[in-house]
Amino acid sequence: MVDIGPFIKLQRTKRQMTQGELSEGIVSLSYLSKIENKKTKASPEIIQLLCKRLGIEFAEETNSHIEEKCQQWYEMLFDHCDKQEMKARYEELQSLMDQSINENFIMFEIHKIRYYIVLRELDKALAKMNELRELVDSFNVKHEYYWHKFRGNYYSYLDEHAKAMELFKLAQEKIPTASLDETEVADLKYALAVTHSQLWE
């Protein structure tokens, strides 16, 4: 199970709630800050109360079910795929993510960067990148790989190829320990080759 703190923080900021508004009558503001920043583990009772105020269930969905749906959506995030189906899948997943605590939420949030890039909504991609910076210390190696890669994609679309190359290389460094399939590794290598070509020109 993912550490609950970053999840609480993300859901709170999405609802534009302050720490004071969330913690009032439940825990002290400083204690909530420690929970969100993984400096302490809250009791199930406190987590239950915080989740109730956020309007989400303190119950795990069948993780394999959500993970499968997420994976299907991740595989659609390419320019040649049907945008309407992509949006429909996104809305379904967002509903699941907002209803309950599950361990796929960080990967889902990172893939939103790619989603917005494919839709050419670069302002939303940038906003998502800025939002996720606060959660970077919660990332595992696989999260870090996609975090670097998708930001590289973003800068590629802005024709900032030097910045894109820097980020793609950071992603490449994660390959040995990120448990990625061959298709994903090939896609990054292609992005590196294209970016190198752009820099050469």
N, C-alpha and C positions, 0 to 999 in steps of 0.2 A: 504494500500500500504506500502511495506517495505521502510524503510529509504533509500534514494538513495545513501548516502555516502559510506557505505560498498560495495555496488554493483559497484560503480565507482572504488573504490580501488581494488577490486578483478579483475575486467576486465582490469585495467591498469597493474597490476602486471602479469597477464596472458600473456599480450602482451609485457612484459619486457620493459615497458615504465617508464621513471622517472617522478616524479611529475612535473619537469620543462618542459619536452617534452609535457606533456598533457596540462599544464596550459598556455604555451606560447601564448600570443596574446589573451587570453580569460579572465583569472583572474590571480591575483598574486599567487605565489607559496604558500605563507602562507594562503591565502584564500582557495586554493584547499585543503590544509592540514586540515583546519577547516571543510570543506565539508565532506571529507573522514572520519574524526573522529567524525562526528555528533555534532560538536560544533556550526554549523550554518546551516541554510537552504538556498540553492541557489535558485535563480529565475528560472522559467521554461526556460527562454531564455538561461541562462548559462548552465543549464543541457542539453539543446538541443545541444549547441555547443560542450560540452564535449563528449556527446554520439556520435556526428557526427565524431569527431576526433578518437574515439575508434572504429568506424565502426559498431555501434549498433543503433537500432531504439529507439527513445524516444516515445514509444507507448506501451500500455499494450496489450498483447495477451489476448484472453479470458481465464481468470484465471482458471475457472472451467475445461476447456479443457486441459490445461497444467497440472493442479493438478491431474486430472484423469490419464493422461499418466504417471506422476511421481509415483503415488500410485501403478499403475500396475507394474512399474519397481522395486519399493522398495520391492514388494511382491515376486519378482523373485530372490532376492539376497541371495540364499541359495545353498549349495553345490549340492543338488539333481536336481537343475533346469538346463535347457538347456543353455550352455554357449554362443553358437552362437546367440541365440535369445536375450540373456541378453546383448550381445555386440551391436547387431543391435538396440535394444531399447535405449541403452545408447547413441549411435551416433545420433539417431534421436532427443533425448532430448537435447543433448549438442548443436545441431544446433539451436534448439528453444531458448535455454538459451542465446546463443551468439548473437542472432538477436535482442532481445528486453528486456526491463526492465519488470520483473514480480516478484511477491512476493514469488515464490517457489525456488529462486536460492540458498538461504542459506541451506535449507533442502537438496536440490539436491547435493550441494557440500559436505555436511556432509556424505551423503550416498555413495559418491565415496570411502570413506575409506572402507566401507563394501564391495563395488564392487571389489576393488583391493585385498582385503583379500580373497574373494571367488575365484578370478582368481590366487591366490597365488603370486601376484605381490606386495610383502611386501615392497619393496623399494618405490614403487609409493604410497602405503598407508601411509608410513612414511612421504613422501614429502607433501602429501595432509594434513596430520595432522599439519605439521610445517607451511604450508601456511595458514591454517585456524586459527591458534593461534591469528593472528592479528585481527580476526573478532569476537573473543569470546564475547567481550562486546556488540555485536549486537544480541546475541542469546536470544531467548525466552526460556521458560521452556522446551518445547518439543525439541527444538534444543539441549539444554543442556543434556537432557536425552540421545539422540542418540550420541552426542559427547562423553559422558562418556562410553556408552555401546560399541560403535565401537572401541574405543581405548582399552577397556577391551578385545574385541575380538582379536585385534592386539597382545597384550601382551600374550594372551593365546596361540596363534600360535608360539610365541617365547619361550613358556614354562616358562615365567616369571609370575607364578601364583599369587604371592603375590601382584604384581602390578595390575594384571588383577582383582583380588578380590577387591582391593581398588577402582578401577574405576567402577566396577559393583555395588558396594555399593553406590557410588555417584549417579549412574543412578537410583538405587532403591529409593533413597531419593526424586527423582523428580516425581515418579509415582503418588502420590496423586493429583498433580496439572498439570500434563502433558496431560491429556485427551487421554489416550492410550486405545486401545482395549484389550480384554482379551487374545488374541493370543500373542500379543506383551509382555504383562506382564508375561505370562507363559514362553515365550522364555527366558526372563531375569532370571526368577527363575530357569530355567533349567541350564543356564550358571553359576549361583551362586552355584548351587548344584554340578555341575561337577568340578568347580574350588575348592570348599571346599574339595571335594574328593581328588583332586590332591595334595592339601596342606596337607591333613591328611596322605597321603601316603609318 
